[in-house]
Amino acid sequence: MPRPAAARSTQTGPSDLLTIGQVLSRLKPEFPDLSNSKLRFLEERELVTPVRTPSGYRKFSSVDVERLRFILGLQRDHYLPLKVIRQHLADLDAGRPTALPAGAGSVSLVTSPRRLSRDELVAQTGATRALLDDAVAASLLPAAEFHGDDSVTMLTALVELTKTGIEPRHLRTVRVAAERELDLIESAVASVARRRDSAGRARVAELSRELAEQLDVVRRALVRSALDRLDT
C-alpha cells in the first residue's frame, strides 16, 4: 500500500482534476462497495479535502485519489476505525513519527489497549471518585475493575461538563439515544450478520463503524443547526 502524500500537489492544474464519478471509476475495481455517499462522508470527516469549483462541484487531484486508496485500504484490510486513520494521516501530514507503518506488506498497530484501574482512571482524568461512581450509576461507564481509552475519553468529558453544572444523571437521555442508535445499526447490518464466516464478521464490524460515524455526523449537524437558531 503506497504512502499517502501529506499535502495536495501544487503542480496540479484544472485539467488534471477528477470529478467524483471519475474517482469512483478509478477506485471501484479495488473497492466495489465504494459509493458517492462514502466519498462525501470521508470528506465530511475531513480525511480528504477536494477543491471546489465556482459552481460547487468537487474536484479531486491525483494526490486525493492516492490518499483515498490508502484510507480505504486501511479500512478494508485492517478494519481500522476512522479516528485511528485520521490521527495516522495527521501524523504523516505533520512529518511526525508514527506507530502505524504504511508499508506495502502490512499495517499494524503496535500499541496495546490501556488497562487502567479505577484509581489510575481518576488520576488520569482529574475526576473525583464520586464522579466516577455517578458515571457508573448512570450507566455511562461500566462497573469494571479495569478501564480502557473509551472510559478515559468519557470521564474526561464528564469532568468538563460538571464544571457547567451538567452531571452524569442529566445525561441519561443521551445514553438512551445512543442505545437507540445501536438498535438502528444492528437492524441495518442484520442481513450481513447472518453470515457466520470470518469475512462476514469483519464486514459487520466495518459497516457498524461506518454507520456509527455517519450517525455522529447527523447528530453533530443537528446540534449545530439548533445552536445557529439560538443565535438568531
Contacts in CASP RR format, 6 or more apart in sequence:
PFRMAT RR
TARGET T0000
AUTHOR 0000-0000-0000
METHOD contacts of the structure
MODEL  1
MPRPAAARSTQTGPSDLLTIGQVLSRLKPEFPDLSNSKLRFLEERELVTP
VRTPSGYRKFSSVDVERLRFILGLQRDHYLPLKVIRQHLADLDAGRPTAL
PAGAGSVSLVTSPRRLSRDELVAQTGATRALLDDAVAASLLPAAEFHGDD
SVTMLTALVELTKTGIEPRHLRTVRVAAERELDLIESAVASVARRRDSAG
RARVAELSRELAEQLDVVRRALVRSALDRLDT
1 69 0 8 1.000
1 70 0 8 1.000
1 73 0 8 1.000
1 74 0 8 1.000
1 77 0 8 1.000
1 102 0 8 1.000
1 103 0 8 1.000
1 104 0 8 1.000
1 105 0 8 1.000
1 107 0 8 1.000
2 66 0 8 1.000
2 69 0 8 1.000
2 70 0 8 1.000
2 102 0 8 1.000
2 104 0 8 1.000
3 70 0 8 1.000
3 92 0 8 1.000
3 102 0 8 1.000
3 103 0 8 1.000
4 63 0 8 1.000
4 66 0 8 1.000
4 67 0 8 1.000
4 70 0 8 1.000
4 71 0 8 1.000
4 89 0 8 1.000
4 92 0 8 1.000
4 102 0 8 1.000
5 63 0 8 1.000
5 66 0 8 1.000
5 67 0 8 1.000
6 92 0 8 1.000
6 93 0 8 1.000
6 94 0 8 1.000
6 95 0 8 1.000
7 63 0 8 1.000
7 93 0 8 1.000
8 49 0 8 1.000
8 51 0 8 1.000
8 61 0 8 1.000
8 63 0 8 1.000
8 64 0 8 1.000
9 61 0 8 1.000
9 62 0 8 1.000
9 63 0 8 1.000
12 61 0 8 1.000
12 62 0 8 1.000
12 63 0 8 1.000
14 59 0 8 1.000
16 61 0 8 1.000
16 62 0 8 1.000
17 51 0 8 1.000
17 59 0 8 1.000
17 60 0 8 1.000
17 61 0 8 1.000
18 26 0 8 1.000
18 59 0 8 1.000
18 60 0 8 1.000
18 61 0 8 1.000
18 62 0 8 1.000
18 64 0 8 1.000
18 65 0 8 1.000
19 57 0 8 1.000
19 58 0 8 1.000
19 59 0 8 1.000
19 60 0 8 1.000
20 36 0 8 1.000
20 39 0 8 1.000
20 50 0 8 1.000
20 58 0 8 1.000
20 60 0 8 1.000
21 36 0 8 1.000
22 60 0 8 1.000
23 39 0 8 1.000
23 60 0 8 1.000
23 64 0 8 1.000
23 65 0 8 1.000
23 68 0 8 1.000
24 34 0 8 1.000
24 35 0 8 1.000
24 36 0 8 1.000
24 39 0 8 1.000
26 65 0 8 1.000
27 34 0 8 1.000
27 65 0 8 1.000
27 68 0 8 1.000
27 69 0 8 1.000
27 72 0 8 1.000
28 34 0 8 1.000
30 69 0 8 1.000
30 72 0 8 1.000
31 72 0 8 1.000
31 73 0 8 1.000
31 76 0 8 1.000
34 72 0 8 1.000
38 210 0 8 1.000
39 48 0 8 1.000
39 68 0 8 1.000
41 210 0 8 1.000
41 213 0 8 1.000
41 214 0 8 1.000
41 217 0 8 1.000
42 48 0 8 1.000
42 68 0 8 1.000
42 71 0 8 1.000
43 49 0 8 1.000
43 50 0 8 1.000
43 58 0 8 1.000
44 217 0 8 1.000
45 82 0 8 1.000
45 86 0 8 1.000
45 213 0 8 1.000
45 217 0 8 1.000
46 86 0 8 1.000
47 67 0 8 1.000
47 71 0 8 1.000
47 82 0 8 1.000
47 85 0 8 1.000
47 86 0 8 1.000
47 89 0 8 1.000
48 60 0 8 1.000
48 64 0 8 1.000
48 67 0 8 1.000
48 68 0 8 1.000
48 71 0 8 1.000
49 64 0 8 1.000
50 58 0 8 1.000
50 59 0 8 1.000
50 60 0 8 1.000
50 61 0 8 1.000
50 64 0 8 1.000
51 58 0 8 1.000
51 59 0 8 1.000
51 61 0 8 1.000
52 58 0 8 1.000
52 59 0 8 1.000
53 59 0 8 1.000
60 68 0 8 1.000
67 89 0 8 1.000
70 102 0 8 1.000
71 85 0 8 1.000
71 89 0 8 1.000
74 80 0 8 1.000
74 85 0 8 1.000
74 88 0 8 1.000
74 107 0 8 1.000
75 82 0 8 1.000
75 85 0 8 1.000
75 206 0 8 1.000
76 206 0 8 1.000
77 107 0 8 1.000
78 107 0 8 1.000
78 108 0 8 1.000
79 202 0 8 1.000
79 205 0 8 1.000
79 206 0 8 1.000
80 107 0 8 1.000
80 109 0 8 1.000
81 209 0 8 1.000
81 213 0 8 1.000
82 209 0 8 1.000
82 213 0 8 1.000
84 100 0 8 1.000
84 109 0 8 1.000
88 98 0 8 1.000
88 100 0 8 1.000
88 102 0 8 1.000
91 97 0 8 1.000
91 98 0 8 1.000
91 100 0 8 1.000
92 98 0 8 1.000
92 102 0 8 1.000
99 109 0 8 1.000
99 110 0 8 1.000
99 111 0 8 1.000
100 107 0 8 1.000
100 108 0 8 1.000
100 109 0 8 1.000
100 110 0 8 1.000
101 107 0 8 1.000
101 108 0 8 1.000
113 148 0 8 1.000
113 149 0 8 1.000
114 148 0 8 1.000
114 149 0 8 1.000
114 152 0 8 1.000
115 146 0 8 1.000
115 147 0 8 1.000
115 148 0 8 1.000
116 124 0 8 1.000
116 146 0 8 1.000
116 147 0 8 1.000
116 148 0 8 1.000
116 151 0 8 1.000
116 152 0 8 1.000
117 145 0 8 1.000
117 146 0 8 1.000
117 147 0 8 1.000
118 129 0 8 1.000
118 132 0 8 1.000
118 145 0 8 1.000
118 147 0 8 1.000
121 127 0 8 1.000
121 132 0 8 1.000
121 147 0 8 1.000
121 151 0 8 1.000
121 152 0 8 1.000
121 155 0 8 1.000
122 128 0 8 1.000
122 129 0 8 1.000
122 132 0 8 1.000
122 155 0 8 1.000
124 152 0 8 1.000
125 152 0 8 1.000
125 155 0 8 1.000
125 156 0 8 1.000
125 159 0 8 1.000
126 156 0 8 1.000
126 159 0 8 1.000
127 155 0 8 1.000
127 156 0 8 1.000
127 158 0 8 1.000
127 159 0 8 1.000
131 155 0 8 1.000
131 158 0 8 1.000
131 159 0 8 1.000
131 162 0 8 1.000
131 168 0 8 1.000
132 141 0 8 1.000
132 155 0 8 1.000
134 167 0 8 1.000
134 168 0 8 1.000
134 169 0 8 1.000
135 141 0 8 1.000
135 154 0 8 1.000
135 155 0 8 1.000
135 158 0 8 1.000
135 168 0 8 1.000
136 142 0 8 1.000
136 143 0 8 1.000
137 168 0 8 1.000
137 169 0 8 1.000
138 168 0 8 1.000
138 169 0 8 1.000
138 171 0 8 1.000
138 172 0 8 1.000
138 175 0 8 1.000
139 172 0 8 1.000
139 175 0 8 1.000
140 154 0 8 1.000
140 158 0 8 1.000
140 168 0 8 1.000
140 171 0 8 1.000
140 175 0 8 1.000
141 147 0 8 1.000
141 151 0 8 1.000
141 154 0 8 1.000
141 155 0 8 1.000
142 151 0 8 1.000
158 168 0 8 1.000
161 167 0 8 1.000
161 171 0 8 1.000
181 212 0 8 1.000
181 215 0 8 1.000
184 211 0 8 1.000
184 215 0 8 1.000
185 208 0 8 1.000
185 211 0 8 1.000
185 212 0 8 1.000
185 215 0 8 1.000
186 193 0 8 1.000
188 207 0 8 1.000
188 211 0 8 1.000
189 204 0 8 1.000
189 207 0 8 1.000
189 208 0 8 1.000
189 211 0 8 1.000
192 200 0 8 1.000
192 203 0 8 1.000
192 204 0 8 1.000
192 207 0 8 1.000
193 200 0 8 1.000
193 204 0 8 1.000
195 201 0 8 1.000
195 203 0 8 1.000
END
